[in-house]
Amino acid sequence: MRVVLISTYELGRQPFGLASPAAWLRARGHHVHTADLAAGLLSPPAVRQADCVAFHLPMHTATRLAAPVVARVRELNPTARLIAYGLYAPINHDYLHSLGFSAIIGGEFESALTSVVEGTPASPLIPLDRLQFLTPDRSTLPPLDRYAHLCIGAERRRTGYTEASRGCKHLCRHCPVVPVYKGAFRIVPAEVVLDDIRLQVDSGADHITFGDPDFLNGPAHALRIVETLHQRFPGLSYDVTIKVEHLLRHRNLLPVLARTGCVLITTAVETTEDAVLEKLDKGHTRADFLAALALARAAGLHLSPTFVPFTPWTTLAGYRGLLRILLEQGLDEAVAPIQFALRLLIPSGSRILDLPDAPRSRRPRRLRL
């Protein structure tokens, strides 16, 4: 079979979501063309020849950007089978079906995607099987120079990307991982992760971003990887995403992360209003965030908090309080400007909808300044 795998947007990273299924499909003898539209153009000849065209949809923006590309694919090849896979595929099932997708796969998608390409229906829609992962095949993706770089002072580091785990043990109400994984957590074997990193280092990577929803969901697995990583590539730096709750619970591991090359931790703080944090079931408070920030700084790590400042329960005083805390803590330059404007997204299956005062309208509430 001739398969085109398409990514529309992955935050400036070389897509794991193309490289991993490419390895699976090529191992089965299929001809795979990869198209990362954030770093290159769609190939009309490849689309015209394709039996299947599969879109990786890891986030909301990627899902929306896919719509005009689907129209172009249909124009080039009306008979190709359209497949959507990734975290945001199942929670946008009806929308994607309206665009003409005949197969929609979430969760641990590689095996199910391969089955669909080979003509076997994907069942269930969200497989959570424990897969025997293959080393991702990045051979046809754009070079790392085409992607985001990490700047440390005057130094500019080529940045690779991998995943050591998927899913999450936690059930934060607003999180898009929860409707798909429902508390399930799957690891990618350490040697597969390390081999993927080795190939990226061979391609010029000086830094690696771990895209796990939470790097310390499996602390022993995470430590095994970073300790070995540091031994094999002592000059390589990396960054991870970790919950505030885990930063506090595993505070003894923060110096280990710093020693093995971690330079940045992203943490989803979401808000500094305790009442809203309780609604979101985040598992931390404003005081916990400040304590985690102090711990990270003491370990020599930079903390990059992310926020969803506008929710149905946000108050003007709370929003001003968030800005005040960031200024007081010297974090104003550590937060991307878009973080000050994000609104809560409530996808299908969100646990937010379980709340008695959950919004029932798409119309946003306005704060009067």
BAGU-694088 format. One record per residue (C-alpha): y, x, z. Coordinates in steps of 0.5 Angstrom, whole numbers, plus 500, padded with zeros to 3 digits. Example, Ala and Ser with C-alpha at 12.3 -4.5 7.8 and 13.67 -1.06 7.14 Angstrom:
491525516
498527514
This chain:
500500500
507502499
511501505
519502506
521503513
528501515
533502520
540500520
543502527
540507533
546509536
547516532
540518533
534520529
530514529
523514533
522507531
521510524
518516525
512513530
510508525
511512519
505517522
501511523
501508516
501515513
494517517
491510514
493513507
499509506
505511502
511511506
519511505
524511510
531509510
536510516
542507513
546510519
545516515
543515508
543510503
538505501
533507495
533501490
527505486
523505493
524498495
522495488
516499488
514496495
509492498
512491505
519492507
519493515
526493519
526496526
530492530
531496537
538492539
543487537
547490533
541493529
539486528
545483525
546489521
540488518
542481515
546483509
540489507
535483507
539480502
539486498
532488499
530480496
535482490
531488488
524486490
523478491
516479492
515484498
513482505
518482510
516485517
521485523
519490529
522492535
525490542
530485539
525482533
521477538
527475541
531473535
524470532
528464529
534467526
529472523
524467520
530464517
532470513
525470510
521475515
514473515
511477521
515479527
513484532
515486539
512490544
508496542
508495535
505501531
498498531
500491530
505493524
499497521
495491521
500487518
501492512
494492511
494484511
491482518
496478522
499481528
496477534
499476539
507477537
508481542
502486543
502490550
496494548
495501551
496505544
493512542
500515540
500519534
506525534
512522530
513524523
520525522
519529515
522524511
528523515
535526514
536532518
539533525
546535523
547528520
546525527
550525534
551532537
552534544
559537546
559542552
566545552
566549545
559548544
556543539
549542540
544539535
541533539
534530538
531524540
524522543
521517548
516518554
515511556
517504554
518497557
520497564
517495571
523492573
526485572
533485571
535478569
540480563
536486561
533485553
527489555
524483560
523478555
518482551
515487556
515482562
515488567
510492563
511499563
507504558
507511557
507516551
502521553
506528555
503532549
505527544
512527547
512535547
509536540
515531538
520535541
517542539
518539532
525537533
526544536
523547530
528543526
534546530
535541536
538544542
538538546
534532547
535525549
530521552
531514550
526511555
529504559
528508565
526515565
523515573
519509572
513514572
516519576
510524576
509523568
517525567
516531572
510533568
514533561
520536564
517542567
513543561
519542557
523547561
517552561
516552553
524551551
528554557
534554553
533546551
538541555
536534555
539527558
536521561
537514563
535512570
537506574
541507580
536504585
531510582
537515583
537513590
529512591
528519588
534523590
529529591
528529584
535530582
535538583
529538579
532535573
538539574
534546574
529544568
535543563
538535565
545535563
547528563
544521566
546515564
545509569
547502567
551500573
554493569
559491574
562493581
562486584
556485588
556478587
555479580
550484581
546480585
546474580
543480575
538482580
540489579
537492585
543496587
550494590
557497589
556502595
549504592
553506585
558510589
552514593
548515587
554518584
555523590
548525589
548526582
554531583
551534589
545536584
550539579
549533574
554528570
553521571
555516565
555509568
555503563
557496564
557489562
564487565
565480562
559475565
560468567
561470574
566476573
573475576
580478575
580482581
573484580
575487573
581490576
577493582
572496577
578500573
580502580
574505582
573509575
580512576
579514584
572517582
575521576
570517571
575514566
573519561
566519562
566512560
566510553
572505551
567500549
564499555
571496558
570490553
562488553
560481554
554479557
549477551
544472553
538472548
532468548
527468554
533471558
532471566
539469566
537462564
533461570
539461574
542454576
549456574
547459568
552458562
549453557
555454552
556460547
564459548
566465552
570464559
577467558
580471564
588470565
591477566
